[in-house]
């Protein structure tokens, strides 16, 4: 896969994670469910890729993480929800398309 394709896929993966978290109660989910969500929206993803993206999102202040051995719980921050909704932007997260 080209660098462009990898970068684009990574940006879409990050947005899909944030969008899902922004839509669920308490903005909280887990890595396993997020992998299923990503696969369900056509974003090919391994568990390792989900974990890597969650750590990156945490470094950017968009989520918080709590790891319990193999189980990772993630919660969107205010910044993460703003990016998911398109109120704020980040150059490494795909900007959401306008919704009708």
ChimeraX commands (.cxc) that place a marker at each C-alpha (Angstrom):
marker #1 position 0.00,0.00,0.00 radius 0.5
marker #1 position 1.32,3.47,-0.86 radius 0.5
marker #1 position 2.13,6.02,1.82 radius 0.5
marker #1 position -0.79,8.13,0.60 radius 0.5
marker #1 position -3.21,5.21,0.92 radius 0.5
marker #1 position -1.90,4.30,4.39 radius 0.5
marker #1 position -2.18,7.91,5.57 radius 0.5
marker #1 position -5.71,8.24,4.21 radius 0.5
marker #1 position -6.79,4.96,5.82 radius 0.5
marker #1 position -5.24,6.01,9.14 radius 0.5
marker #1 position -7.12,9.35,9.05 radius 0.5
marker #1 position -10.41,7.58,8.30 radius 0.5
marker #1 position -9.77,5.02,11.05 radius 0.5
marker #1 position -9.19,7.79,13.60 radius 0.5
marker #1 position -12.33,9.66,12.57 radius 0.5
marker #1 position -14.45,6.49,12.68 radius 0.5
marker #1 position -13.22,5.76,16.21 radius 0.5
marker #1 position -14.02,9.28,17.41 radius 0.5
marker #1 position -17.41,9.33,15.68 radius 0.5
marker #1 position -18.43,6.07,17.29 radius 0.5
marker #1 position -17.35,7.24,20.74 radius 0.5
marker #1 position -19.18,10.55,20.27 radius 0.5
marker #1 position -22.44,8.70,19.60 radius 0.5
marker #1 position -22.51,6.19,22.46 radius 0.5
marker #1 position -23.55,6.70,26.10 radius 0.5
marker #1 position -20.85,8.23,28.29 radius 0.5
marker #1 position -18.59,8.40,25.20 radius 0.5
marker #1 position -16.99,5.14,26.34 radius 0.5
marker #1 position -16.28,1.89,24.52 radius 0.5
marker #1 position -13.60,-0.75,24.20 radius 0.5
marker #1 position -11.01,-1.78,21.61 radius 0.5
marker #1 position -12.79,-4.99,20.60 radius 0.5
marker #1 position -16.05,-3.21,19.83 radius 0.5
marker #1 position -14.18,-0.48,17.98 radius 0.5
marker #1 position -12.53,-3.08,15.76 radius 0.5
marker #1 position -15.97,-4.48,14.90 radius 0.5
marker #1 position -17.30,-0.97,14.23 radius 0.5
marker #1 position -14.40,-0.18,11.90 radius 0.5
marker #1 position -14.85,-3.42,9.99 radius 0.5
marker #1 position -18.58,-2.69,9.77 radius 0.5
marker #1 position -17.98,0.66,8.08 radius 0.5
marker #1 position -15.49,-0.82,5.62 radius 0.5
marker #1 position -12.25,0.27,7.29 radius 0.5
marker #1 position -10.01,-2.81,7.30 radius 0.5
marker #1 position -8.41,-2.96,10.73 radius 0.5
marker #1 position -6.49,-5.34,12.98 radius 0.5
marker #1 position -6.67,-5.23,16.76 radius 0.5
marker #1 position -3.06,-3.97,16.86 radius 0.5
marker #1 position -4.01,-1.09,14.54 radius 0.5
marker #1 position -6.93,-0.16,16.80 radius 0.5
marker #1 position -4.69,-0.17,19.87 radius 0.5
marker #1 position -2.04,1.88,18.05 radius 0.5
marker #1 position -4.63,4.46,16.97 radius 0.5
marker #1 position -6.10,4.65,20.48 radius 0.5
marker #1 position -2.67,5.41,21.92 radius 0.5
marker #1 position -2.10,8.05,19.23 radius 0.5
marker #1 position -5.49,9.63,19.96 radius 0.5
marker #1 position -4.62,9.67,23.66 radius 0.5
marker #1 position -1.31,11.42,22.94 radius 0.5
marker #1 position -3.27,14.08,21.04 radius 0.5
marker #1 position -5.70,14.59,23.94 radius 0.5
marker #1 position -8.71,13.18,22.08 radius 0.5
marker #1 position -9.35,10.12,24.28 radius 0.5
marker #1 position -8.40,8.67,27.63 radius 0.5
marker #1 position -7.49,5.00,28.05 radius 0.5
marker #1 position -7.65,2.44,30.82 radius 0.5
marker #1 position -5.95,-0.87,30.07 radius 0.5
marker #1 position -6.89,-4.07,31.90 radius 0.5
marker #1 position -4.40,-6.61,30.50 radius 0.5
marker #1 position -5.90,-7.45,27.06 radius 0.5
marker #1 position -9.01,-5.30,27.55 radius 0.5
marker #1 position -8.75,-1.57,26.71 radius 0.5
marker #1 position -11.49,0.88,27.70 radius 0.5
marker #1 position -11.49,4.20,25.85 radius 0.5
marker #1 position -13.41,7.41,26.51 radius 0.5
marker #1 position -13.60,10.39,24.18 radius 0.5
marker #1 position -12.54,13.73,25.62 radius 0.5
marker #1 position -14.26,17.02,24.89 radius 0.5
marker #1 position -11.64,17.66,22.19 radius 0.5
marker #1 position -12.26,14.23,20.65 radius 0.5
marker #1 position -16.00,14.84,20.45 radius 0.5
marker #1 position -15.44,18.25,18.87 radius 0.5
marker #1 position -13.22,16.69,16.20 radius 0.5
marker #1 position -15.74,13.89,15.59 radius 0.5
marker #1 position -18.46,16.49,15.00 radius 0.5
marker #1 position -16.28,18.73,12.82 radius 0.5
marker #1 position -16.32,21.63,15.30 radius 0.5
marker #1 position -12.52,21.36,15.63 radius 0.5
marker #1 position -9.97,19.82,13.27 radius 0.5
marker #1 position -6.63,18.05,13.41 radius 0.5
marker #1 position -4.43,17.55,10.32 radius 0.5
marker #1 position -4.00,13.83,11.03 radius 0.5
marker #1 position -7.71,13.03,11.49 radius 0.5
marker #1 position -10.07,13.03,8.52 radius 0.5
marker #1 position -12.54,15.90,8.73 radius 0.5
marker #1 position -16.14,14.60,8.73 radius 0.5
marker #1 position -18.28,15.24,5.69 radius 0.5
marker #1 position -21.33,17.46,6.21 radius 0.5
marker #1 position -24.38,15.49,7.33 radius 0.5
marker #1 position -27.87,16.28,6.14 radius 0.5
marker link #1:1,2 radius 0.2
marker link #1:2,3 radius 0.2
marker link #1:3,4 radius 0.2
marker link #1:4,5 radius 0.2
marker link #1:5,6 radius 0.2
marker link #1:6,7 radius 0.2
marker link #1:7,8 radius 0.2
marker link #1:8,9 radius 0.2
marker link #1:9,10 radius 0.2
marker link #1:10,11 radius 0.2
marker link #1:11,12 radius 0.2
marker link #1:12,13 radius 0.2
marker link #1:13,14 radius 0.2
marker link #1:14,15 radius 0.2
marker link #1:15,16 radius 0.2
marker link #1:16,17 radius 0.2
marker link #1:17,18 radius 0.2
marker link #1:18,19 radius 0.2
marker link #1:19,20 radius 0.2
marker link #1:20,21 radius 0.2
marker link #1:21,22 radius 0.2
marker link #1:22,23 radius 0.2
marker link #1:23,24 radius 0.2
marker link #1:24,25 radius 0.2
marker link #1:25,26 radius 0.2
marker link #1:26,27 radius 0.2
marker link #1:27,28 radius 0.2
marker link #1:28,29 radius 0.2
marker link #1:29,30 radius 0.2
marker link #1:30,31 radius 0.2
marker link #1:31,32 radius 0.2
marker link #1:32,33 radius 0.2
marker link #1:33,34 radius 0.2
marker link #1:34,35 radius 0.2
marker link #1:35,36 radius 0.2
marker link #1:36,37 radius 0.2
marker link #1:37,38 radius 0.2
marker link #1:38,39 radius 0.2
marker link #1:39,40 radius 0.2
marker link #1:40,41 radius 0.2
marker link #1:41,42 radius 0.2
marker link #1:42,43 radius 0.2
marker link #1:43,44 radius 0.2
marker link #1:44,45 radius 0.2
marker link #1:45,46 radius 0.2
marker link #1:46,47 radius 0.2
marker link #1:47,48 radius 0.2
marker link #1:48,49 radius 0.2
marker link #1:49,50 radius 0.2
marker link #1:50,51 radius 0.2
marker link #1:51,52 radius 0.2
marker link #1:52,53 radius 0.2
marker link #1:53,54 radius 0.2
marker link #1:54,55 radius 0.2
marker link #1:55,56 radius 0.2
marker link #1:56,57 radius 0.2
marker link #1:57,58 radius 0.2
marker link #1:58,59 radius 0.2
marker link #1:59,60 radius 0.2
marker link #1:60,61 radius 0.2
marker link #1:61,62 radius 0.2
marker link #1:62,63 radius 0.2
marker link #1:63,64 radius 0.2
marker link #1:64,65 radius 0.2
marker link #1:65,66 radius 0.2
marker link #1:66,67 radius 0.2
marker link #1:67,68 radius 0.2
marker link #1:68,69 radius 0.2
marker link #1:69,70 radius 0.2
marker link #1:70,71 radius 0.2
marker link #1:71,72 radius 0.2
marker link #1:72,73 radius 0.2
marker link #1:73,74 radius 0.2
marker link #1:74,75 radius 0.2
marker link #1:75,76 radius 0.2
marker link #1:76,77 radius 0.2
marker link #1:77,78 radius 0.2
marker link #1:78,79 radius 0.2
marker link #1:79,80 radius 0.2
marker link #1:80,81 radius 0.2
marker link #1:81,82 radius 0.2
marker link #1:82,83 radius 0.2
marker link #1:83,84 radius 0.2
marker link #1:84,85 radius 0.2
marker link #1:85,86 radius 0.2
marker link #1:86,87 radius 0.2
marker link #1:87,88 radius 0.2
marker link #1:88,89 radius 0.2
marker link #1:89,90 radius 0.2
marker link #1:90,91 radius 0.2
marker link #1:91,92 radius 0.2
marker link #1:92,93 radius 0.2
marker link #1:93,94 radius 0.2
marker link #1:94,95 radius 0.2
marker link #1:95,96 radius 0.2
marker link #1:96,97 radius 0.2
marker link #1:97,98 radius 0.2
marker link #1:98,99 radius 0.2
marker link #1:99,100 radius 0.2
view
